[in-house]
Amino acid sequence: MAGTSGRFTTMIKAKVNRLLDRAEDPGETLDYSYTKQMEMLQNVKKGIADVVTAKKRLQMQSTKLEQQVVKLDTQARQAIGAGKEDLARTALERKTLAQNELQSLDPQIAELEAQQQSLIDKEQKLRTKVEGFRTKKEVIKAQYSAAEAQVKIGEAASGVGEEMADVGLAMQRAVDKTESMRARAGAVEELEAAGAFEDLTQLGDGQDDIDRQLAQLSSGEQVDDELAKMKAELGAGSPAPAGELESGGGAPATGPRPGAGQ
Amino acid sequence: MTVVRIATDAQYRLPDSDLDRLNELDNQAQVAVDANDEGSFQVLLAQMVELVRTDGEALADDELIESEIILPWPDSTIAEVREAFTGEGLIPG
């Protein structure tokens, strides 16, 4: 019906037409189109594999960061127990940074998961359509004259061609998303390589470059709050034996003043 | 029935009685695109997608049919739409 052919169809239709203009011999057009469809299916499979790889990489980072958060939390407590507030602060800064990274990873992993599922669905759908095209192609070749075949080809190829163009669009979007998450994963790995999440036993004396960066990166207020909370929990920096943390350290009066040692 | 594709999603058979409403939303979306009004465009696109998904019936996977209308993908931005689709707008007329 007139007026319903969408203005937004221009791009997809153009792709189909290019496909159809390729060969004058109908049989050749069909075979060429089918070859293209098979290539497309391979591409989608490769695209899915790429998304899965990117997702796994982020999941591994996430696991690693979770472990670091636990470790740094423990070390902060031990540092407070030993009266080393500077060390505790550094540990908490690193913990905050690791937590922030963790929080940003979750939605990204979910996004890649969604892309993966969408591409799997697309692949399935395209596979079915390609199979339908293959059957039609043989029928057209066997039963129709060249002139008739052109018309039939147009019908069959435009349907599957539109699907291919659409799959191409979905693929492009998945690739774009995967690329940006790959860059993100690379950035986290760089932080890691710079020692941003390293545990404190590897820290030398005094502040190094990472510490100064960390202090800038992490929210000072959040670290202050957490430090205060931890100190309260631990009995305000009493030199408790490391590892053996009494519950109910709510008797700050009994311990020495915090920050006295070092 | 009119075959409508939501890009990167699926094809649907939409009752022709919905076409006026779809066209109306499309015209408004086109105005939003021209005015670079991202917020309005997102709302209108979501309404179009919703209309097609609710009233339309998804085509079977083995149907090889060309769509009469193609809508942009659900979360597309004006910039993406401008790049991917050239022409007069979503639905002419």
Chai-1 contact restraints between the chains, C-beta under 6 A:
chainA,res_idxA,chainB,res_idxB,connection_type,confidence,min_distance_angstrom,max_distance_angstrom,comment,restraint_id
A,G3,B,P92,contact,1.0,0.0,6.0,A-B,restraint_1
A,G3,B,G93,contact,1.0,0.0,6.0,A-B,restraint_2
A,T4,B,T2,contact,1.0,0.0,6.0,A-B,restraint_3
A,T4,B,E68,contact,1.0,0.0,6.0,A-B,restraint_4
A,T4,B,I69,contact,1.0,0.0,6.0,A-B,restraint_5
A,S5,B,E68,contact,1.0,0.0,6.0,A-B,restraint_6
A,G6,B,I69,contact,1.0,0.0,6.0,A-B,restraint_7
A,G6,B,I70,contact,1.0,0.0,6.0,A-B,restraint_8
A,G6,B,I91,contact,1.0,0.0,6.0,A-B,restraint_9
A,R7,B,G87,contact,1.0,0.0,6.0,A-B,restraint_10
A,R7,B,E88,contact,1.0,0.0,6.0,A-B,restraint_11
A,R7,B,G89,contact,1.0,0.0,6.0,A-B,restraint_12
A,R7,B,P92,contact,1.0,0.0,6.0,A-B,restraint_13
A,F8,B,I70,contact,1.0,0.0,6.0,A-B,restraint_14
A,F8,B,F85,contact,1.0,0.0,6.0,A-B,restraint_15
A,F8,B,L90,contact,1.0,0.0,6.0,A-B,restraint_16
A,T9,B,I70,contact,1.0,0.0,6.0,A-B,restraint_17
A,T10,B,T86,contact,1.0,0.0,6.0,A-B,restraint_18
A,T10,B,G87,contact,1.0,0.0,6.0,A-B,restraint_19
A,M11,B,A84,contact,1.0,0.0,6.0,A-B,restraint_20
A,M11,B,F85,contact,1.0,0.0,6.0,A-B,restraint_21
A,K125,B,D61,contact,1.0,0.0,6.0,A-B,restraint_22
A,T128,B,D61,contact,1.0,0.0,6.0,A-B,restraint_23
A,T128,B,D62,contact,1.0,0.0,6.0,A-B,restraint_24
A,K129,B,L64,contact,1.0,0.0,6.0,A-B,restraint_25
A,G132,B,D62,contact,1.0,0.0,6.0,A-B,restraint_26
A,G132,B,L64,contact,1.0,0.0,6.0,A-B,restraint_27
A,A156,B,L64,contact,1.0,0.0,6.0,A-B,restraint_28
A,S158,B,E66,contact,1.0,0.0,6.0,A-B,restraint_29
A,G159,B,L64,contact,1.0,0.0,6.0,A-B,restraint_30
A,G159,B,I65,contact,1.0,0.0,6.0,A-B,restraint_31
A,G159,B,E66,contact,1.0,0.0,6.0,A-B,restraint_32
A,V160,B,L64,contact,1.0,0.0,6.0,A-B,restraint_33
A,E162,B,E66,contact,1.0,0.0,6.0,A-B,restraint_34
A,D166,B,A7,contact,1.0,0.0,6.0,A-B,restraint_35
A,L169,B,A7,contact,1.0,0.0,6.0,A-B,restraint_36
A,L169,B,T8,contact,1.0,0.0,6.0,A-B,restraint_37
A,A170,B,T8,contact,1.0,0.0,6.0,A-B,restraint_38
